[in-house]
Amino acid sequence: MLYYALVFMVIAIVAGLFGFGGIAGASAGIAQILFFIFLALLVISLIAGLFRRA
């Protein structure tokens, strides 16, 4: 999932360099959403791992 967030961020940067503002904004938004989903799943996984050990 983090891979897809990075891919969309690269697409946003390239689109921004070429002047495609709408595509750059949409790609950056998708990358941001995917990154926060990744972070939420990471935190849930870490908490589940702590409870499993205890």
N, CA, C and O atoms as a printed pandas DataFrame, in Angstrom:
     atom_number atom_name residue_name chain_id  residue_number  x_coord  y_coord  z_coord
0              1         N          MET        A               1    0.831   -1.186    0.000
1              2        CA          MET        A               1    0.000    0.000    0.000
2              3         C          MET        A               1    0.877    1.251    0.000
3              4         O          MET        A               1    0.562    2.245   -0.655
4              5         N          LEU        A               2    1.971    1.188    0.737
5              6        CA          LEU        A               2    2.887    2.327    0.742
6              7         C          LEU        A               2    3.488    2.532   -0.645
7              8         O          LEU        A               2    3.770    3.660   -1.049
8              9         N          TYR        A               3    3.679    1.437   -1.363
9             10        CA          TYR        A               3    4.192    1.514   -2.730
10            11         C          TYR        A               3    3.256    2.334   -3.614
11            12         O          TYR        A               3    3.701    3.200   -4.367
12            13         N          TYR        A               4    1.946    2.052   -3.517
13            14        CA          TYR        A               4    0.974    2.787   -4.325
14            15         C          TYR        A               4    0.907    4.253   -3.930
15            16         O          TYR        A               4    0.701    5.114   -4.785
16            17         N          ALA        A               5    1.076    4.545   -2.655
17            18        CA          ALA        A               5    1.104    5.943   -2.220
18            19         C          ALA        A               5    2.292    6.668   -2.849
19            20         O          ALA        A               5    2.170    7.808   -3.298
20            21         N          LEU        A               6    3.436    5.996   -2.876
21            22        CA          LEU        A               6    4.619    6.607   -3.493
22            23         C          LEU        A               6    4.450    6.770   -5.004
23            24         O          LEU        A               6    4.893    7.765   -5.576
24            25         N          VAL        A               7    3.813    5.799   -5.642
25            26        CA          VAL        A               7    3.567    5.900   -7.090
26            27         C          VAL        A               7    2.671    7.089   -7.404
27            28         O          VAL        A               7    2.954    7.856   -8.325
28            29         N          PHE        A               8    1.595    7.245   -6.644
29            30        CA          PHE        A               8    0.700    8.381   -6.887
30            31         C          PHE        A               8    1.398    9.713   -6.572
31            32         O          PHE        A               8    1.119   10.724   -7.216
32            33         N          MET        A               9    2.301    9.714   -5.588
33            34        CA          MET        A               9    3.027   10.949   -5.289
34            35         C          MET        A               9    3.973   11.304   -6.436
35            36         O          MET        A               9    4.103   12.477   -6.786
36            37         N          VAL        A              10    4.626   10.320   -7.016
37            38        CA          VAL        A              10    5.501   10.576   -8.165
38            39         C          VAL        A              10    4.675   11.070   -9.350
39            40         O          VAL        A              10    5.091   11.989  -10.055
40            41         N          ILE        A              11    3.514   10.468   -9.571
41            42        CA          ILE        A              11    2.632   10.937  -10.647
42            43         C          ILE        A              11    2.218   12.383  -10.407
43            44         O          ILE        A              11    2.159   13.178  -11.345
44            45         N          ALA        A              12    1.933   12.726   -9.156
45            46        CA          ALA        A              12    1.547   14.102   -8.833
46            47         C          ALA        A              12    2.692   15.067   -9.086
47            48         O          ALA        A              12    2.475   16.164   -9.600
48            49         N          ILE        A              13    3.895   14.676   -8.736
49            50        CA          ILE        A              13    5.055   15.560   -8.950
50            51         C          ILE        A              13    5.307   15.763  -10.434
51            52         O          ILE        A              13    5.533   16.890  -10.877
52            53         N          VAL        A              14    5.270   14.683  -11.207
53            54        CA          VAL        A              14    5.503   14.790  -12.650
54            55         C          VAL        A              14    4.392   15.616  -13.305
55            56         O          VAL        A              14    4.671   16.464  -14.152
56            57         N          ALA        A              15    3.148   15.376  -12.922
57            58        CA          ALA        A              15    2.037   16.146  -13.491
58            59         C          ALA        A              15    2.154   17.619  -13.112
59            60         O          ALA        A              15    1.842   18.497  -13.916
60            61         N          GLY        A              16    2.603   17.888  -11.891
61            62        CA          GLY        A              16    2.793   19.275  -11.474
62            63         C          GLY        A              16    3.887   19.966  -12.270
63            64         O          GLY        A              16    3.769   21.145  -12.604
64            65         N          LEU        A              17    4.956   19.229  -12.576
65            66        CA          LEU        A              17    6.045   19.809  -13.362
66            67         C          LEU        A              17    5.592   20.157  -14.779
67            68         O          LEU        A              17    6.039   21.151  -15.352
68            69         N          PHE        A              18    4.709   19.342  -15.337
69            70        CA          PHE        A              18    4.224   19.599  -16.691
70            71         C          PHE        A              18    3.021   20.526  -16.737
71            72         O          PHE        A              18    2.540   20.853  -17.821
72            73         N          GLY        A              19    2.526   20.958  -15.581
73            74        CA          GLY        A              19    1.468   21.945  -15.546
74            75         C          GLY        A              19    0.059   21.392  -15.506
75            76         O          GLY        A              19   -0.897   22.139  -15.713
76            77         N          PHE        A              20   -0.093   20.124  -15.251
77            78        CA          PHE        A              20   -1.427   19.539  -15.152
78            79         C          PHE        A              20   -1.876   19.613  -13.698
79            80         O          PHE        A              20   -1.714   18.655  -12.942
80            81         N          GLY        A              21   -2.434   20.740  -13.315
81            82        CA          GLY        A              21   -2.790   20.992  -11.924
82            83         C          GLY        A              21   -3.874   20.075  -11.383
83            84         O          GLY        A              21   -3.790   19.630  -10.238
84            85         N          GLY        A              22   -4.887   19.788  -12.184
85            86        CA          GLY        A              22   -5.981   18.939  -11.731
86            87         C          GLY        A              22   -5.528   17.515  -11.463
87            88         O          GLY        A              22   -5.888   16.917  -10.448
88            89         N          ILE        A              23   -4.736   16.977  -12.379
89            90        CA          ILE        A              23   -4.222   15.618  -12.218
90            91         C          ILE        A              23   -3.257   15.566  -11.047
91            92         O          ILE        A              23   -3.261   14.602  -10.282
92            93         N          ALA        A              24   -2.434   16.590  -10.900
93            94        CA          ALA        A              24   -1.479   16.628   -9.796
94            95         C          ALA        A              24   -2.201   16.681   -8.456
95            96         O          ALA        A              24   -1.801   16.001   -7.511
96            97         N          GLY        A              25   -3.243   17.468   -8.366
97            98        CA          GLY        A              25   -4.005   17.570   -7.125
98            99         C          GLY        A              25   -4.715   16.271   -6.777
99           100         O          GLY        A              25   -4.735   15.852   -5.620
100          101         N          ALA        A              26   -5.294   15.639   -7.786
101          102        CA          ALA        A              26   -5.994   14.371   -7.551
102          103         C          ALA        A              26   -5.013   13.288   -7.128
103          104         O          ALA        A              26   -5.288   12.528   -6.199
104          105         N          SER        A              27   -3.886   13.212   -7.793
105          106        CA          SER        A              27   -2.882   12.199   -7.452
106          107         C          SER        A              27   -2.315   12.428   -6.064
107          108         O          SER        A              27   -2.086   11.474   -5.320
108          109         N          ALA        A              28   -2.088   13.676   -5.710
109          110        CA          ALA        A              28   -1.580   13.978   -4.373
110          111         C          ALA        A              28   -2.617   13.614   -3.314
111          112         O          ALA        A              28   -2.264   13.112   -2.247
112          113         N          GLY        A              29   -3.878   13.861   -3.600
113          114        CA          GLY        A              29   -4.937   13.491   -2.664
114          115         C          GLY        A              29   -5.031   11.985   -2.468
115          116         O          GLY        A              29   -5.180   11.509   -1.343
116          117         N          ILE        A              30   -4.944   11.236   -3.561
117          118        CA          ILE        A              30   -4.975    9.778   -3.470
118          119         C          ILE        A              30   -3.766    9.270   -2.691
119          120         O          ILE        A              30   -3.894    8.376   -1.854
120          121         N          ALA        A              31   -2.599    9.836   -2.965
121          122        CA          ALA        A              31   -1.390    9.427   -2.251
122          123         C          ALA        A              31   -1.520    9.707   -0.758
123          124         O          ALA        A              31   -1.088    8.901    0.065
124          125         N          GLN        A              32   -2.103   10.830   -0.411
125          126        CA          GLN        A              32   -2.272   11.182    1.000
126          127         C          GLN        A              32   -3.232   10.217    1.692
127          128         O          GLN        A              32   -2.972    9.786    2.815
128          129         N          ILE        A              33   -4.325    9.881    1.041
129          130        CA          ILE        A              33   -5.293    8.945    1.613
130          131         C          ILE        A              33   -4.658    7.577    1.807
131          132         O          ILE        A              33   -4.808    6.969    2.867
132          133         N          LEU        A              34   -3.947    7.086    0.792
133          134        CA          LEU        A              34   -3.296    5.780    0.899
134          135         C          LEU        A              34   -2.246    5.766    1.998
135          136         O          LEU        A              34   -2.098    4.766    2.700
136          137         N          PHE        A              35   -1.516    6.863    2.155
137          138        CA          PHE        A              35   -0.502    6.935    3.193
138          139         C          PHE        A              35   -1.126    6.864    4.574
139          140         O          PHE        A              35   -0.604    6.174    5.450
140          141         N          PHE        A              36   -2.231    7.563    4.788
141          142        CA          PHE        A              36   -2.881    7.528    6.100
142          143         C          PHE        A              36   -3.520    6.168    6.377
143          144         O          PHE        A              36   -3.550    5.723    7.524
144          145         N          ILE        A              37   -4.028    5.508    5.344
145          146        CA          ILE        A              37   -4.536    4.144    5.530
146          147         C          ILE        A              37   -3.391    3.222    5.919
147          148         O          ILE        A              37   -3.541    2.378    6.802
148          149         N          PHE        A              38   -2.247    3.383    5.261
149          150        CA          PHE        A              38   -1.072    2.593    5.604
150          151         C          PHE        A              38   -0.664    2.822    7.048
151          152         O          PHE        A              38   -0.370    1.866    7.764
152          153         N          LEU        A              39   -0.642    4.066    7.485
153          154        CA          LEU        A              39   -0.269    4.359    8.870
154          155         C          LEU        A              39   -1.253    3.756    9.862
155          156         O          LEU        A              39   -0.844    3.230   10.897
156          157         N          ALA        A              40   -2.537    3.825    9.560
157          158        CA          ALA        A              40   -3.544    3.252   10.453
158          159         C          ALA        A              40   -3.371    1.738   10.553
159          160         O          ALA        A              40   -3.445    1.180   11.648
160          161         N          LEU        A              41   -3.144    1.074    9.427
161          162        CA          LEU        A              41   -2.940   -0.371    9.447
162          163         C          LEU        A              41   -1.650   -0.741   10.183
163          164         O          LEU        A              41   -1.594   -1.770   10.858
164          165         N          LEU        A              42   -0.627    0.084   10.057
165          166        CA          LEU        A              42    0.624   -0.155   10.781
166          167         C          LEU        A              42    0.409   -0.078   12.280
167          168         O          LEU        A              42    0.887   -0.939   13.019
168          169         N          VAL        A              43   -0.299    0.936   12.738
169          170        CA          VAL        A              43   -0.560    1.091   14.173
170          171         C          VAL        A              43   -1.410   -0.067   14.691
171          172         O          VAL        A              43   -1.141   -0.600   15.768
172          173         N          ILE        A              44   -2.428   -0.459   13.934
173          174        CA          ILE        A              44   -3.270   -1.590   14.341
174          175         C          ILE        A              44   -2.446   -2.867   14.420
175          176         O          ILE        A              44   -2.612   -3.662   15.345
176          177         N          SER        A              45   -1.565   -3.060   13.460
177          178        CA          SER        A              45   -0.718   -4.245   13.458
178          179         C          SER        A              45    0.244   -4.257   14.648
179          180         O          SER        A              45    0.461   -5.303   15.260
180          181         N          LEU        A              46    0.806   -3.120   14.970
181          182        CA          LEU        A              46    1.718   -3.041   16.115
182          183         C          LEU        A              46    0.991   -3.305   17.428
183          184         O          LEU        A              46    1.505   -4.009   18.297
184          185         N          ILE        A              47   -0.199   -2.744   17.570
185          186        CA          ILE        A              47   -0.983   -2.969   18.794
186          187         C          ILE        A              47   -1.394   -4.436   18.901
187          188         O          ILE        A              47   -1.333   -5.014   19.986
188          189         N          ALA        A              48   -1.808   -5.039   17.800
189          190        CA          ALA        A              48   -2.187   -6.453   17.815
190          191         C          ALA        A              48   -0.986   -7.323   18.163
191          192         O          ALA        A              48   -1.127   -8.321   18.870
192          193         N          GLY        A              49    0.184   -6.956   17.675
193          194        CA          GLY        A              49    1.396   -7.705   18.003
194          195         C          GLY        A              49    1.754   -7.604   19.469
195          196         O          GLY        A              49    2.235   -8.571   20.059
196          197         N          LEU        A              50    1.526   -6.444   20.065
197          198        CA          LEU        A              50    1.809   -6.282   21.496
198          199         C          LEU        A              50    0.862   -7.116   22.349
199          200         O          LEU        A              50    1.284   -7.710   23.342
200          201         N          PHE        A              51   -0.422   -7.166   21.971
201          202        CA          PHE        A              51   -1.396   -7.952   22.738
202          203         C          PHE        A              51   -1.173   -9.444   22.538
203          204         O          PHE        A              51   -1.466  -10.236   23.434
204          205         N          ARG        A              52   -0.664   -9.837   21.389
205          206        CA          ARG        A              52   -0.433  -11.252   21.123
206          207         C          ARG        A              52    0.717  -11.775   21.982
207          208         O          ARG        A              52    0.681  -12.924   22.422
208          209         N          ARG        A              53    1.728  -10.956   22.226
209          210        CA          ARG        A              53    2.875  -11.359   23.035
210          211         C          ARG        A              53    2.533  -11.427   24.517
211          212         O          ARG        A              53    3.095  -12.237   25.254
212          213         N          ALA        A              54    1.613  -10.578   24.948
213          214        CA          ALA        A              54    1.287  -10.490   26.383
214          215         C          ALA        A              54    0.406  -11.584   26.875
215          216         O          ALA        A              54    0.064  -11.618   28.057
